[in-house]
Amino acid sequence: MTNPQRSKLLTLLFLICLILFCFDLGIGSINIPFKSVVAALTGGNCPADEKTVIIKIRLIKGIVAILAGSALSVSGMQMQTLFRNPLAGPYVLGISSGASLGVALFILATPLFSIPDEIMQFGIAGAARAGAAIILIIVGILGQRIKDIMVILILGMMFSSGIGAIVQILQYLSREDSLKSFVVWTMGSLGETTFSQLWILMPAVISGFIIAVFAIKPLNLLLFGEEYARTMGLNVRKSRNYLFISTTLLAGSVTAFCGPIGFIGLAIPHIVKMTLKSADHKILLPANIIYGAGIMLVCDIISKIFLLPINAITALIGIPIVIFVVINNYRR
């Protein structure tokens, strides 16, 4: 596929994303016509009650869906290139497990205190980000001492397994209401983020994207291996740390506010590579943003129609793609 063809395809997909965004705002407990959604967003004539639902409720969820899908997709692309492993995802460093531990500890402790609901919402997000940040610090320290990136990958998997065991113990010891709150969080949700929380999530994701832009050249060099990248003058450890920070800002922030949403970061980068037939991250980065946002909007629309948790939809879409990648690599 030539670059002009890729540009036309990405432009078309961007327009499709806009249409999906409008459809997403119209679907819910009360279905709103497409023209009313467009009118509400552009300042046209729209019934006051429908405009209130769109602007004050559904618009926030739609923006969160776009941020979550694009952030997880880009972070997955970075990790797959860095580890040179097609099955590496945004949570490979133990970010999701660290966030889960933070949330589990917070939810387990809250029954002991009287905490207002407003603080409770920010507390869960803060606990998730703190847990993810602690894991990042540990991985960063190890990254300064360990040269082999595969060793870091294995350590990340061990962190995830160990933390998962601790979380299971906390679940076993927790009360029924606390356990239910934690299980609901693990299912993922795009609708729990408030307007004030959105202004925390958005800058974090945008910062992760900015770091990802500066990491395009290092990622292209790392495609040929770390030894080749070093011969080209790349500071591999420094670049690796930048990628870790970017992934934590992207995947960690989404996990903090939306819960651990699976398979988007694992599957979307493969869809992008298969359709665009390119390994250049100048093309892959914007493509992953568009693809991730579009597919997450589709998942959100399906979850609204069938009243299912978002994690169930992303798994049903992502699992066949991952299976195809595994079988295709095995044949090669």
N, C-alpha and C positions, 0 to 999 in steps of 0.2 A: 504494500500500500504506500503510495507516494504522500509527501507532506501536504499538498493541496487537498488530497482525498481525506486525510486525517483531519485537517482543519474543517472541511465541510461536515464530516461526521460529528465532530465535537460540537460544532455550531448547532447542528440538528438536535443532538442529544441535550444541549443546553436549553433549547426551546421546548423540548419535551419535558424537561425538568420543571420549567415554568408552568406548563400545563398541568403536570402532576401536582405541583404545589397548590394550584388553584383548586383542583379536584379534592386534594387532601383537606383543604379548608372548608369545603362544602359537605364533607361526609362526617357523620356523627350521629348522636341520638336524635338530632333534628337535621334532616338533609336540606341543604340550602342550594338553590339553583346556581349553576356555573356563572351566569351573567350577573347575579347578585354579588358573588364573590369578587368578580372583576370590578364591579362598580364600587364595592366597599374599599378595595385596595387602591383604586384610582381616583376616589373622591366623587364618583358619580351618584346617581339616584339609587338608593338602597333602603329598604325598610329599616327603621331604627333598631328593632330588636335583633334582626339578622346581622346588622352591622356591629352591634355590641358583641354578639357571640363570636363573630369572625375576628374582630380587632383585639378584643380583650382576653379571649380564651384560645381560639384555634390558631391564631397567628403565631403565638409563642411556641406552641407545640410543633407547628410546621417548620419554624426556624430551627428549633432544637433538632428535628429530624434531619435537616440539611447539614447542620454542624456535626451531628453524631456520625452520619453516614460518611461524609467526606473526611472527617478526622480519623475514624477507624480505618478507612481504606488507605489513606496516605501513610499512617503509621504501620500498617501491615506491609505496604510496599517497601518501606524503609527497612523493616526487620528482615524481610525475605532477601533483600539485596545484601544487607550487612552480614547475615549469617549464611548466605548462599544456600538457603534451604527453602524449597517451595512450600513447606508446611509450617514455616515460622509465621507467627501472627503478632498482632500488637500487644498481646498479653504474655509473650514468651519470656519476658524478663521477670515475671512474677508480679506485674503491676496489678492485675485483677485480683490475685490472691492477697496482696498487701491491702488493697482497698476493701476486700471482703473481711479481712481480719479487723481492720479499723471499724467497719460498720458493725460487725458482730460484737466487738467489745463495747461500742457505744450503745447499741440496742439492749445489750445485756445489763448495762449499768443504769439506763434511764428509768427502769421501774423502781429503783431505789431512791430516786429524786423526783420532785415535782417540776417538770420542764414544760414551758409553754410550747404549743404546736409550732409557732414561728421559729423559735430557737431549735426545736427538734428537727425541722426541715434543713436548716443550715448546719446543724450538728452532724447529721448523717453524711452530708456532702463533705464537710470538713474532716470527719473521721476517715472517710474514704480517701481523700487527697493526702491526709497525713500518713495513712498506711502505705499508699503508693509511693510517696516521697521517701519514706524510710527505706523501702526496698530499692529505690533508685540510688540512694546514697550508698547502700551496701554494694550494689552492682558497680557503681562508679569507682569505689575504692578498690574492688577486685579488678576492675578493668585497667586501673593504673599499674597493677602488679602482674597481671596475666596477659600474655601476648596472644595466645590461641583463642580465637573467637568462639570455637566450638566448645571449649571448656566453660566459657561464660554461659553459653546456651544450656549446657548440661546443669550448671549450677542454678540457673534460672528455673529450670524444670524441677530441681530438687527443692528450691525455695517454695515453689508452688505446691509441691506435694506435702512438704512439712507444714506449711501454713494451712493447707486444706485439712490436715489432720487436727490442728489446733481448733480450727473453725468448727469441725464436727464435734469436738469435745464441748465447745461453748454451746453449740446447739443442743447437745444432749443435756446439759446442765441448766439451760434457760427455761423460763416459764413459757406456757403455751402462747400467750399473747405476744411475747417478745419473739418467739420462734416464728410465729406467723408473719410478723413484720419483716423479719430478715428474709424469709422465703419469698415474700412478695417483692422485696428489693432485688433478689437474685434473678427474678423473672424479667427484669428490665422494664422500663417505662419511659416514654417520651413526654408524658403529660403531667409529671409531677414537678417539673421545673417552673418556678414562678418568674414573674417579670424581673424582680430584683436579682434572682439567681442567674437569670440570663445574662445580666451585665457582668457577672463573674465568669460564666462559662465562655462567652464570646471572646473576650480579650485573651483568655488562655489558649483557645483554639487558634485564633489568629496569630498569636506569638509562635505557636508550634508550626504553623504554615510558613511563617517568615524564616524560621530556622531551617525548615525543609527546603526552601528556595535556595538558601546559601549552601545547602548540602548536596545540591544537584551534581556539581562537578565531582566531589568526593565519591558519591554513589556511582557515577559512571566509571570512575577509576576502579572502584572496588568490584565491579563486575568481572574484572580480569584477575582478581585475587589480591590479597594484601601485599604480597611481595612485589607485584608489578606496581601497585599504587605507591609503595615506598620508593621504588626506583624512579618514579615520576615526581618525587618530591613531596608526596602527601604525608602529613603527620597523621598516621592511622589512629593512634590512641586519642588524639584531640578530636578528630572527626567522629570517632566512635562515641565519645562522650556527648558531642553535640547531637548525634542521632538519638542517644538515650534520652537526653533532655527533651528533644522534640517529641519523641514517642510518649514520654510521660505526660507532657503538656496536652497532647492530643488524646491518647487513650485514657490516661489517668483522669483528666477532667470529665470526659464523657462518662466514664465509669462512676465517678463521684456523683454526678447529677442524674444519670439515667440507669445506673446499674450495669452489671457486666453483660453487654450485648455481644453475642457470639457470632462467629462465622463471616461477618461483614469484612473485617480486616483480613481474614484468611482467604476468602473467595474472590473478592472484587479485583485485587491486583492481577489475578490470573485471567479474569474476564477481559480486563483492559489489554493485557499482553496478547491474548488470543485474537481479539478483534482488530487491534491497531498494528499488530505484528512489528513491534518496536521495543528496543531495550533502552532507548535514550530517555533519561529521566526528565529532560526538558519537555518531553511529550507525555511521559507517564504521570508526572505530578498533576498537571491540570486535568488530565483524563481521569485519574483516580478521584479527584474532587467531584467532577461532574457525575461519573458513574456511581460513586458512593452515595451522593446526595439523591440521585434518581432512584436507585434501588431501595434506599431506606424509605423514601416517600412511598414507593410501591408496597413495601412491607407494612408501613403504617396504615395505608388505605385498606389492605387486606385484614389487618388486625382489627380495624374499626368495623369492617363489614361482618366478620365472623366472631367478634368479641373475644379474641384470643390475645395472650401476652405477646409482646413484640419478639421476645427471644424464641418462641416457638416458630414464628414465621421466618425469622432470619436463619434458623437451623434448617428448616425444610427447604429453603432456597439454596443455602450454602453447602449442605452436605453432599448433594449430587455433584456439585462442581468440584469439591475436594476429592471425591471418589474418582472422578474423571481424571484429575491431575495425577493422582497416585497411580492409576492404571496406565496412563499415558507415559509417565516417567519409567514405570516398570518395563513397558514394551521397548522403550528406547535403550 
